[in-house]
Amino acid sequence: MSFHDRAHAGRLLAERLQGLHFNDPVVLAVPHGGLAVGAEIAPALHAELDVVLVRKLRHPLQSELAIGAVGEGASPILNERCCRGLDRHTVECEAARRAREVEDRLACYRAIRPAANLSGRDVILVDDGVATGATIEAAVEVVQRRRPGRVIVALPVAPPDCLDRLGELADEVVCLESPEDFGAVGQFYERFEQIDDEQACAMLRAATSGGT
């Protein structure tokens, strides 16, 4: 399956999700691309649309290795195994740096709407697809600290090994396509333009003013 664009992927995901029962749902989108997907899902499920921002903490010698993550209003989540051998100061500096990035990027989103209250509510965590899964896995852990009801990860496309790991973290995973020969998320879209902060904020503003 290939998607025309992120909106098309969102509509198809919404159709799949409408077969499930949700308790006072909130759609949390990972900016930027996830907002274009989530903007289609939220109204279909009569749910709020909000964002979840996370930043991976990177190993100083292996930039692709995530040693943890930090998100809005959350203390750092550390992978103790990956942090082994690193001094505390190095880890704390990396966490502080990534936390500032989260706060800086949140400025425009929280000017539009405050963070949704997740307590006891079902959260549908959305992105436009995942390749390594590190960001969405971090988002699940950050969201779980806010005491939601269930956490459901909804994705247009992801490799099978990522879905296996997400299945251990989230209550449920819904994914439209999971090919073995996975290359990059963009290969499954006919149109996959970059979305910047300004465009993403406009999507959230439109959803908020529309009452979703």
C-alpha positions in Angstrom: 0.0 0.0 0.0 1.1 3.5 -0.7 -0.5 6.7 0.6 -1.2 9.8 -1.5 -0.1 12.0 1.4 -0.3 12.1 5.2 -3.9 13.2 5.2 -4.8 10.1 3.2 -2.9 7.9 5.6 -4.8 9.6 8.5 -8.2 8.9 6.9 -7.3 5.2 6.5 -6.1 5.0 10.0 -9.2 6.7 11.3 -11.3 4.0 9.5 -9.4 1.3 11.2 -9.6 2.9 14.6 -13.3 3.5 14.4 -13.8 -0.2 15.0 -12.4 0.1 18.5 -13.9 1.5 21.7 -12.3 4.4 23.4 -12.8 6.2 26.7 -12.7 10.0 26.3 -9.9 9.7 23.7 -7.1 12.2 23.1 -5.0 12.0 19.9 -1.4 12.9 20.6 0.6 13.6 17.4 4.4 13.6 17.1 5.3 16.8 15.2 5.7 17.5 12.5 4.4 14.8 10.2 2.3 13.2 12.8 0.1 16.3 13.1 -1.1 15.9 9.5 -2.1 12.3 10.2 -3.6 13.1 13.6 -5.7 16.0 12.2 -7.7 13.5 10.2 -8.0 11.0 13.0 -9.2 13.3 15.9 -12.4 14.5 14.3 -13.3 11.0 13.1 -13.1 9.8 16.7 -14.6 13.0 18.3 -11.3 13.3 20.1 -9.1 16.2 21.2 -5.9 16.7 19.1 -2.7 17.7 20.9 1.0 17.1 20.5 3.7 15.2 22.3 7.2 16.4 22.0 10.1 14.1 22.9 13.8 14.2 22.3 16.1 11.3 22.3 19.2 11.5 24.5 22.1 10.5 22.4 25.3 8.6 23.4 28.3 11.0 23.1 30.3 8.5 21.1 27.5 6.8 19.1 25.0 9.4 18.0 22.5 6.8 16.7 22.3 5.1 20.1 19.6 6.5 22.4 20.5 6.4 26.0 17.1 7.8 27.1 14.6 10.4 26.3 13.0 13.6 27.7 9.6 15.1 27.0 7.4 17.9 28.1 7.1 18.2 31.9 8.8 14.9 32.4 12.1 14.0 34.1 14.5 12.2 31.9 13.9 8.5 31.1 17.2 6.7 31.0 18.2 3.4 29.6 20.6 2.3 32.3 22.2 -0.4 30.1 23.1 2.2 27.4 24.3 4.7 30.0 26.8 2.2 31.5 30.3 3.7 31.4 29.1 7.3 31.1 29.7 9.7 33.9 26.7 11.4 35.5 27.7 14.9 34.3 27.7 13.9 30.7 24.3 12.3 30.9 22.9 15.3 32.8 24.3 17.8 30.3 22.7 15.9 27.4 19.4 15.7 29.2 19.4 19.4 29.9 20.3 20.2 26.3 17.4 18.1 24.9 15.0 19.4 27.5 15.7 23.0 26.3 15.0 21.9 22.7 11.6 20.5 23.8 10.7 23.6 25.6 11.8 25.8 22.7 9.7 23.9 20.2 6.7 23.8 22.6 6.5 27.5 22.7 4.3 27.9 19.6 2.1 24.8 20.4 1.3 25.8 24.0 0.5 29.4 22.9 -2.3 27.7 20.9 -3.6 25.3 23.5 -2.5 24.0 26.9 -1.4 20.4 27.3 -4.4 18.0 27.3 -5.2 16.3 30.6 -4.5 12.6 30.0 -5.4 11.2 33.4 -7.6 8.1 32.9 -8.2 8.8 29.2 -7.3 6.7 26.2 -4.4 8.1 24.3 -3.9 7.5 20.6 -0.3 8.2 19.8 0.2 9.1 16.2 3.1 9.6 13.8 3.4 9.5 10.0 5.5 6.3 10.2 8.6 5.0 12.0 11.9 3.7 10.8 13.9 2.9 13.9 11.0 3.4 16.4 13.2 5.2 19.0 11.2 8.4 19.0 7.7 6.8 19.3 9.0 4.4 21.9 10.2 7.4 24.0 6.9 9.1 23.4 5.0 6.1 24.8 7.1 6.2 28.0 6.7 9.9 28.4 2.9 9.6 27.9 2.6 6.8 30.4 4.0 9.0 33.1 0.9 11.2 32.7 -1.3 8.4 34.0 -3.5 7.8 30.9 -6.1 5.0 30.6 -4.8 3.0 27.6 -2.0 4.0 25.2 -2.7 3.0 21.6 0.0 3.6 19.0 -1.4 4.3 15.5 0.9 4.3 12.5 0.5 4.2 8.8 3.7 2.2 8.3 6.5 0.6 10.4 9.0 -2.3 10.1 8.0 -5.5 11.9 10.7 -5.4 14.5 9.6 -1.9 15.6 6.0 -3.1 16.0 7.2 -6.0 18.2 9.0 -3.6 20.6 6.0 -1.2 20.6 3.7 -4.0 21.4 5.7 -4.6 24.7 5.3 -0.9 25.7 1.9 0.2 24.5 -1.5 -1.4 25.3 -2.3 -1.7 21.6 -0.6 -1.0 18.3 -2.5 -0.3 15.1 -0.4 -0.2 11.9 -1.7 -0.3 8.3 1.5 -1.6 6.6 4.5 -3.5 8.0 6.7 -4.6 5.1 9.8 -6.7 5.6 11.7 -4.7 3.0 11.4 -1.4 4.8 13.7 1.4 3.7 12.4 4.8 4.7 9.0 6.2 5.7 8.9 8.5 2.7 9.0 5.6 0.2 5.4 4.7 1.2 4.0 8.2 0.3 3.4 9.7 -3.1 3.8 13.2 -1.5 6.0 13.5 1.5 6.9 17.2 1.8 8.7 18.5 4.9 6.5 20.2 7.4 8.0 23.0 9.5 7.0 24.4 12.9 4.8 27.1 11.4 2.8 24.7 9.3 2.4 22.3 12.2 1.2 25.0 14.5 -1.3 26.1 11.9 -2.7 22.5 11.8 -3.1 22.5 15.6 -4.7 25.9 15.5 -7.2 24.8 12.9 -8.1 21.7 14.9 -8.4 23.7 18.1 -10.6 26.4 16.6 -12.7 23.6 15.0 -13.5 22.1 18.3 -11.7 18.8 17.9 
